[in-house]
Amino acid sequence: MSTLYSVGQMNQLGDALELADFTPTDVANLRSSGLLSNVRRVLRGYAEIKLNEYVIDCDADPVELDGWTVVRHVKGGRYVWNPHRIILYVSPKRAVTGHQLREDLQVVPVLNVCVLDFLLAHPALIPQEWKGKFVCFYGTVYRNAGGRREVRNLFWDGERWYSEFIPLDFLVQDNLPVAVLG
């Protein structure tokens, strides 16, 4: 335990970490990775922080998946990753199928699987509040070998992020939000 810092200073630091959305894992990584000495260099003016800007090409063709045909792919231009611009849309209607929801979303900027595949490649960028949900990407619709239309979703299985298909003839529930731009 440190004797250099007061309990008040440690509490202030803890409060600041919480306000900046640090998780206990983030704090453990900060301590063990040697990053704190780099933070000190920034604070003293010897270094700068350069943020990565992730640009997703939502005009790209979706990755072809074995046994699946893309029947609709809404192109979305170049999207600079910003999770604060994404809304997880849930239909206010009860007992609506994915087909009906897709019709309701015709005028809404839905995200396609280019974003989903980007997030699977960069799981650290996925917002924590998405855990417990099956976030659907209605901007790309697939057809399986049996002719059923489905969309892909992103979900946390307790250990890592996965993607699976949800048939559009299923009833949509609150834990199946659609990723749209807000």
N, C-alpha and C positions, 0 to 999 in steps of 0.2 A: 504494500500500500504506500502511496506517495505521501511524503511529509512536506514536499515543496509547495503543494497547492492546497488551498483551504477547501473545506467542505462546500462552502458557498460557490467557489470557482468551479468545482467539479459539478455541482448542481446546474450552474449556468451553462457549462459545456453540454451536459446531458439534455437540458432544455433546448439548446441550439441544435443539437443533433436530431432531436425529435421534430422540431420545426422544419428541418431540412429533409424530413422523411427518411432518415437513416434507420435501418433495421439493426437488430443485434448482430446479425451476420455481417452487415456492412461495417460495423464498428470492429468486429473481430478481424475482418479482412484488412481494415485500415491499420490496425495494430501490427498484424503479422506480415504485411506486404512491404513494409518499409516506406509506404507512401507519406507517412507523417513528416518525415524529413523534407520531402518535396513540398508539402503544404507550408512548412516553415519558410522555405525559400521563397514561395509566392508571397507570403505575408510580409517578408522583409524586402520585397522588390527585386529579388535576384532571378526570378523565373515568372513565367506566365502560364496560364491554363488556356489551352486551345481545345474548344469543344468539337467533337466529331459531328458533322452534319451528314445524316444518312438520307440519301435520295433514293426513292423507290420508283422504278419505271413501271407504272400501272398501265402503260400502253403495250407492254411486252405480252407475247402470247403465253398462256399458262403452260406449265409443265404438263406434258402428256403422261397420263397414268395408265398403266396396264389395265385393259378391260373397260376403260372409261372414255367417253367422247364428250368434248366440250360442245354444248349446244347454244350457249350464250355467254359472251364475255364482254362486259361493259368496260371499255377502256377509260382510264382516269387520269391520263397525263403523268407528269412527274410530281411525286408527292414527297415533300421533305418531312421525314418522320417527326411527328409531334403528337404524343398520345393525348394531349389536352384538347386537340381538335376532333378527337373521335368520340362519338356518342354511341352508347350501347342502347339501340332502339328496341323497345318492347311494344308490341301492338296494344292499344287500349281495348281492342275488341277481345271478347272471350270466344273460345272454341273456333279459332281461325287456323286454317291449314297453311303450310308453307307456300302453296300455290297462291292462295288468297293474299297472303302477306306480300309475296313478290309483286302482285298487281298493285297493292297499296304503295309499294316502294318505287314505282316507276319514275316519280319525279324527285326522289330523294337520292343524294349522291352516295350510293352504297359502295363499299370497298370490295375489290376483287381479290382473288387468291394470290396475286402478286404480293400484296401486303402480308397475307397469311404466311406464305413461303419465306418472305423476308424475316418475319418474326420467328419462325422456326429456326432460321439460321442465326438469329440474334436473340435468344430467349431472355437475356438479361434486360432487354428493352420492354418486355411485355409488362404492362401495369399489374401490380399485385392484386388489385381489386377485380381482375378478370378471373382469378382463381375461384372455382365453384360454379363457373358458368361455362356454357358451350357457345363461344362467340362465333356466330355464323357470318360468312362472307358471301352475300347474295349477288355480288357483282359477277360471279362466275357460276354457271349452272352446268352440271354434267348429266350424262345419261349412262346408266350401267348397261351391261349386256342384255338384261331383261327388259330394257326400255324405260325403267323408272328414272325420273329426274330427281337429282339430289344436289345439295350444296355441301361444301366442306366447312368444318368448324375447327376451332382451336380450343383445347381444354387441357387442364392440369390434372394429371392422374395421381398426384400426391408426391411424385418424385421428379417428373419432367413434363414438358409440354408436348402434346400430340395433336394430330389432325385426323379426323374421321369424316365420314359422310353422314348427312341427315337427309332422309327422303322428304321431298316437298309435299307428299300427301299425309305426312304426320301432322298432328295438332301441335301448334307452337305453344311453348310454355314460357314462363318468366325466366327460366334459366337458359333459354335459347335466344339471347338478344342478337340483333343484327348490327354489325359494325358499319356506321355511317359517318360521313364528315359533317361536323357541326359548324 
